[in-house]
Amino acid sequence: MTNSFAEFARAKMFLIIGSNMAEAHPVASTFLKNAVMNGAKLIVVDPRRHRLVDFADMHLPLKVGSDIALLNAIMYVLIEEDLYDKAFVKEHTTGFEQLKETVMAYPPEKVVDICGIAAETIREVARLLASVKPVMACYTLGITEHTCGKNNVMSVANLQMLLGNMGVEMGGVNPLRGQNNVQGACDMGALPNVYPGYQP
């Protein structure tokens, strides 16, 4: 995780993709809901309408497995409308031209049939993401447990770098484990093949 849970309460905006935090991470989702009730924006990208959607400014119920197409379309809009953080991209990233070449093949109008989200909604999401700085992204198994899970994760990271939301407080990429405190249980030796502290 690039952010601490303490930063959740002060965040200005969240992008939650493939994560039912209210059930899998109730403590973290409480921090998030408190931030939203204090004015933070929330975009939930998930095929399901779970409890977190009730707090969201926007819910994108995309078709299962279409995360990359949707994220590419959002990045298309950011580049096409010149909304991305050019200074951050120039100073802190590599491969921008390759990314641009890829996402330019994903205009929102083309992606509608793939992900089931209206083109204007995709444009609205991109503009909203660009209007608030920083944005904190969180995801769980909803994007990682796919055959293209690695690419889903890389697309989220590419979006955050395009927006300049890396290396700053309250802006980053936060992969939450599948259930609350799975990491702590593993750290304490609940894995069958290691002792506490991951000792052989």
C-alpha positions in Angstrom: 0.0 0.0 0.0 1.3 3.5 -0.8 -1.0 5.1 1.8 -1.7 4.5 5.5 -5.2 4.0 6.8 -4.7 7.2 8.8 -4.7 9.0 5.5 -8.1 7.7 4.6 -9.9 10.1 6.9 -8.2 13.1 5.2 -8.5 12.0 1.6 -10.3 14.2 -0.9 -11.4 11.5 -3.3 -11.4 7.7 -3.6 -11.5 5.4 -6.6 -12.6 2.0 -5.4 -12.4 -0.7 -8.1 -13.2 -4.4 -7.6 -13.6 -4.1 -3.8 -16.5 -4.7 -1.5 -14.7 -2.9 1.4 -17.8 -2.7 3.6 -17.8 -6.5 4.0 -14.1 -7.5 3.4 -12.5 -4.5 5.2 -15.1 -3.0 7.5 -12.6 -0.9 9.5 -11.0 0.6 6.4 -14.4 1.2 4.8 -15.5 3.1 8.0 -12.5 5.5 7.5 -13.5 5.9 3.9 -17.2 6.5 4.7 -16.2 9.1 7.4 -14.1 10.9 4.8 -17.0 10.9 2.3 -19.4 12.3 5.0 -16.8 15.0 5.5 -16.9 15.9 1.8 -14.6 13.5 0.0 -15.7 12.2 -3.4 -16.2 8.5 -4.1 -16.3 6.6 -7.4 -17.1 2.9 -7.1 -16.3 0.6 -10.1 -17.9 -2.8 -9.5 -20.4 -5.0 -11.3 -22.3 -5.4 -8.0 -24.2 -2.8 -6.1 -22.8 -3.3 -2.6 -23.2 -1.1 0.5 -20.4 1.2 -0.4 -22.3 2.3 -3.5 -24.8 4.1 -1.2 -22.0 6.6 -0.3 -20.7 7.0 -3.9 -21.0 10.0 -6.1 -20.8 7.7 -9.1 -21.2 3.9 -9.5 -20.0 2.2 -12.6 -21.5 -1.3 -12.8 -19.2 -2.5 -15.5 -19.4 -6.0 -17.2 -17.3 -8.6 -15.4 -13.7 -8.7 -16.8 -13.9 -5.4 -18.7 -11.7 -3.4 -16.2 -8.8 -2.8 -18.6 -11.1 -1.5 -21.4 -12.8 0.9 -19.0 -9.5 2.2 -17.5 -8.0 2.6 -21.0 -11.1 4.6 -22.0 -10.7 6.9 -18.9 -7.0 7.4 -19.8 -8.0 8.1 -23.4 -10.2 11.0 -22.2 -7.5 12.3 -19.9 -5.0 12.4 -22.8 -7.4 13.5 -25.5 -8.8 16.4 -23.3 -5.3 17.3 -22.0 -6.4 16.6 -18.4 -3.4 14.5 -17.3 -0.6 15.8 -15.1 2.0 16.5 -17.7 4.7 17.6 -15.2 4.4 14.4 -13.2 4.5 12.3 -16.4 7.5 14.0 -17.7 9.5 14.0 -14.5 8.5 10.7 -12.9 7.4 8.2 -15.5 8.7 6.2 -18.5 6.8 4.7 -21.4 4.2 7.5 -21.8 4.2 7.3 -25.6 3.6 3.5 -25.6 0.8 4.0 -23.1 -0.7 6.8 -25.2 -0.5 4.6 -28.3 -2.4 1.8 -26.6 -5.2 3.8 -24.9 -5.8 5.9 -28.1 -7.4 2.7 -29.5 -10.0 2.8 -26.7 -12.3 5.9 -27.2 -15.3 5.7 -24.8 -17.7 5.2 -27.7 -15.8 2.0 -28.7 -15.7 0.7 -25.1 -19.4 1.0 -24.4 -20.2 -2.4 -25.9 -17.2 -4.0 -24.0 -17.9 -2.7 -20.5 -21.5 -1.6 -20.6 -20.8 2.0 -19.4 -22.1 4.9 -21.4 -19.5 7.0 -23.2 -20.6 10.2 -21.5 -20.3 8.5 -18.1 -16.7 7.5 -18.8 -15.9 11.0 -19.9 -17.6 12.4 -16.7 -15.5 10.0 -14.5 -12.3 11.0 -16.2 -13.0 14.7 -15.8 -14.0 14.2 -12.1 -10.8 12.3 -11.4 -8.7 15.1 -13.0 -10.6 17.8 -11.1 -9.6 16.6 -7.6 -6.0 16.1 -6.4 -4.9 13.8 -5.0 -7.1 10.7 -5.6 -6.6 7.5 -3.6 -7.2 4.3 -5.5 -8.1 1.0 -3.7 -8.7 -2.4 -5.1 -9.1 -6.0 -3.9 -9.6 -9.4 -5.4 -12.3 -8.1 -7.8 -9.5 -7.0 -10.2 -6.7 -9.3 -9.2 -8.4 -12.7 -9.4 -8.6 -12.7 -13.2 -6.4 -14.3 -15.8 -5.4 -10.7 -16.6 -5.1 -9.6 -12.9 -1.6 -8.4 -13.3 -2.6 -6.2 -16.2 -5.6 -4.9 -14.2 -3.3 -3.8 -11.4 -0.8 -2.2 -13.9 -3.7 -0.3 -15.5 -4.7 1.2 -12.1 -1.1 2.2 -11.5 -0.9 3.7 -15.0 -4.1 5.7 -14.3 -2.7 7.0 -11.0 0.6 8.0 -12.6 -1.2 9.7 -15.4 -3.1 11.8 -12.8 0.1 12.5 -10.8 -1.4 10.7 -7.8 1.7 8.8 -6.7 4.3 9.7 -4.1 1.9 12.0 -2.2 -0.2 11.7 0.9 -3.8 10.7 0.3 -3.0 9.7 -3.3 -1.7 6.4 -4.4 -2.5 2.7 -5.1 -3.8 0.6 -2.2 -4.1 -3.1 -2.8 -6.3 -4.4 0.1 -6.1 -8.1 0.9 -9.1 -10.3 0.2 -10.4 -10.2 3.8 -9.9 -8.1 6.9 -6.5 -8.9 8.5 -5.4 -11.7 6.2 -2.0 -10.0 6.2 -1.8 -9.9 10.0 -2.8 -13.5 10.3 -0.1 -14.5 7.8 2.5 -12.4 9.6 1.6 -14.2 12.8 2.2 -17.7 11.3 -1.2 -18.7 10.0 0.3 -19.9 6.8 0.9 -23.7 6.8 4.4 -23.6 5.3 6.1 -21.0 7.6 6.4 -20.0 11.2 5.7 -16.4 12.5 7.7 -13.8 10.6 7.8 -16.1 7.5 10.6 -18.2 9.0 11.1 -21.5 7.2 
